[in-house]
Amino acid sequence: MTQPLSNLPVPEVLETPRVLRALINAHRHLAKLNGITGTIPNPDILINTLSLQEAKDSSEIENIFTTQDALYQAELFGEQSKNPAAKEVRRYTAALQQGFGKSSEDQLITINRIIEFHAQLMDNDAGIRKLPGTVIKNHTTGEVVFTPPQEPDDIQQLLTDLERFINDDAVYEADPLVKMAIAHHQFESIHPFYDGNGRAGRILNSLYLVAKGLLDAPVLYLSAYLIDTKSDYYRLLQSTRDHHDWEPWLLYMIEGVARTAKATTQLIIDMGHLRGDFEQRMRNAVPKIFSHELLINLFKHPYTKIEAVQTDLGVSRLTASKYLTKLVDAGFLHKRRFGKYNYYINAELIRLIEISRPL
């Protein structure tokens, strides 16, 4: 039977021998990821491409599906895109970047900041739940499996304790990855919002890793791992609520960090090789227009348009159009049409991103 939700910190000692062994592996992969991230000439290359993929994956967990093409169209053309799912995914990206922008300034993750990026995510200011009636159901059967706190005062107190747990390491001395897993579980169990709790909780994971200095930029996202292990994720969330046996949940989350860090590191390596290949081929095929700024633009924006090249390179619209036409003719980009507008795809980079999954 599910036990009442308790305030943090967790009273048990959770760093068991199995957890400690898993932590060594996860930190090794995280350190490698952080190190290689620092070698990228422009970190926006990673933040832009990976945050969009994360937005797509995280929304898919909530049964919000969109194609890669529709997602990037929405990113390029904003309100001109009529795809509602793509717009929701685009809001996730904006919420993630808003949360990172605030938390990177002082390494704090406050409840007010979570409320702010949740408002961006949901495009409303409903805020913390004030009305009773919210339950968590089995995604397959519809059966109620957990009833989160219902009273506004209880929710607020639990959130206050969670905020202190996240930001004050003296409250509970444990490895940051252990605390991230506990904080994620507690947030999802408090279920503070009427909707969007899962997506907000996954943003919280990424911000926590940066706030605790494990990563310099938000480049590790667990959603792809959670999609591939979705039944385990929900089963372990609930079994931890039912039995307060934390070890399986911690091992699951730490394994997710290790696998995702390893996959993301390989993706960055592969992107570096592809960027180097592009540079050599561009120098040979289009030497008159080649520049490092143009090369970076092609990787910062896997989908791009004339205005993006114009802005990033500080050139005229005519010059930007000429560059893109030459890149299409030389086979570096694919040209597509959206209504009356043209856009351009770095298809080789998109394929690389799509096949990169935690194994």
C-alpha positions, 0 to 999 in steps of 0.5 A: 500500500502506498505510504503517505508522502513524507517531507525530505530528506529521506531518513534512510542511508541510500548509498549502498554498495551497489549504488556506490558502484553505479555512481562511479560509472555514471560520474566517469561518463559525466566527466567525459561528457563535460570535458568534450563539451568544452571542446566545441567551438560554439556551445550553442551548437549543442544546446540548440540541437540537443534541447530540441531533440529533448523537447521532442522526446520528453513530449512524446512520453506524454503522448504528444507526438510530432515529426522532426520536420514539423518541430523544426518548421515550428522553430523556424517559422513560429506562429506560422506553423499550424502544428499544435503538437510542434508548438507544444514541443517548441514551448518545452524548448523555451521553458528549458532555456528559460530555466537554464538562463535563470539557474546558471546565474546563481546555481539555484533552483527555486520553486518560483523559477520552476513555476515560471518555466512551467508557465512557459511550458504550458502557456498559462499561469495556472500555477500550483494546484489549489483544487482537490481531485488530482490522481495519478493513473496507470497509463494502460489500465486507467486505474488510480495508482497514487493520490498526490497531496490534495491540500494547497498548504500540504503541497506548498510545505512539501515544495518548500522542503524540496527547494531546501533539499535541492539547494542546501547540501547540508540538509542531506549529504549525499552524492548529487546523482542520488539527490537528483533521483530523490528530488525527481521522485519527490517532485513527481509524487508531489505532482504540484501542477494540474498538468505538465508535471512530467515535463517539468520534472525532466527539465528539473533533472537537467537544471540540477546537473548544471546547478551542481557543477556536474555539467557546464551546459544543459547537454544531458537529457534523460527522456530518450532513456525514459522512453526506451524504459517507460514501463520500468520508469513508472513501475519504479516510481510507484514501487518506491512510493509503495515500499520506500525501497529506494535502491532499485529507483536510484540504480535505474536513474543512475544507469540512465545518467551513465547511458545517456552521458555515454551516448551524448559523448559519442554524438558530440564526437560524431558531430565533430567528425562530421563538422571536420568533414564538412569543412574539408569538403566545403573548402574544396567545393565552395572555397569562395564562400567558406568561413568558420562562421558559415560552418558553425551556422550549419551545425547550430541550425540543422534547419535554417533559413535565409534570415538565420544566415543573414543574422549570424554572418552579418551579411545581406539577404542577397548574400545569404541566399547566394550562400545557401543556394551554393550549399544546396548545389554542392550537396551540403544542404537540402532545400524544402518549402514551407508555404511561400518560404524556403528552408534548408536542412543539414540532413547528415546532422539530422540523421546523426541526431536521430540515431543517437540513443542511450544503449 
